[in-house]
Amino acid sequence: MANGIAPTVAELAAMTTEERMAGLEHSEVRYFTSYDHHGIHEEMLKDEVRTRSYRDAIYQNKHIFKDKVVLDVGCGTGILSMFAAKAGAKHVIGVDMSSIIQKAKQIVERNGLTSKVTLLQGKMEEVEMPQHVMPDGKVDIIISEWMGYFLLYESMLDTVLYARDKYLRPQGKIFPDKATIYMAGIEDGEFKEDKIGFWDNVYGFDYSPMKQVALTEPLVDTVELKALVTDPCPVFTIDLNTVKTADLAFSEPFQLRCQRNDFIHAVIAWFDIEFGGCHKPIRFSTGPHAKYTHWKQTVFYVREVITVEENEVLQGFLSNKPNAKNKRDLDIKIDYELDTRDSTRKAAGSCEYRMC
């Protein structure tokens, strides 16, 4: 790879994991090697909302998959590839950089699907695709579980878009093909005090410089529905058929209407996913109103406590862009202002966060 030419499939197979990783930046190595461990795959497979939604989207649309060539981007242990093969796909090509793909090959063999599923280890942008499976260089369907926390943190979406632009046949389908980020305001005074206020007095010492750091770190956690003070608001929607990588750096308005008199200590975000290319669309949500998923929700604490009354609106902008030093990390900014006639409760601010 010293001359900049991507390794062939045969060369990749002969390389050790260390050799495959040698040409990657440290952040990329961290990302790919995190998927070497079985624990993360166990967590994802046990996420029934995630796995059953993909299964249903594929199995309930066998007429769409029948005799089609399917590309599974970031195939992991191969569960989506095997779903597609069982649904009648002519052939499935799974691609993953992580060494977990070696286990996936054993799993595919154990399940008698080796003749229908080809698994390749390498970066999607570099791997050599099997021409005997796709002689015209195109596939009919792309499947991928690309979503990360806050939808976009450490996600593979840019890789999916690369695969779409290079390999997807015109009028081809992407499973899933739509994602929407939602926001809401929550009351979370007790936990905020434990996480943020803790730094005011640590065994008699003022640790407030750490408080500023803590405020910039979003928390991924499960939020109870009763904590929501506002109605949810859809903020940013992605259509995978048309979105461009540049679109993932965005600044979008939000309006959060308050349901009751209460306090807002944080704003949370989650996402919904839709398989719109099905005969009957299939959707699932990662929000606090829905069944648990491993994505949970993302909590952004604000510096002040915002006192709100029923029907008042907390409005502002949610901004997001990849971090300049590590594109898989995110720089997130929330600008907010409370729309109230009570001058004693005026609230406005701008908070910046780093997901890393």
Helices and strands as residue ranges (DSSP letters): H 9-14, H 17-21, H 26-33, G 34-36, H 38-46, H 48-59, H 62-65, E 69-73, H 79-86, E 91-96, H 101-110, E 117-121, E 139-144, H 157-167, E 168-175, E 178-186, H 189-195, G 197-200, H 208-215, E 219-221, G 225-227, E 233-239, G 245-248, E 250-257, E 262-275, E 282-285, E 297-308, E 313-322, E 330-339, G 343-345, E 348-355
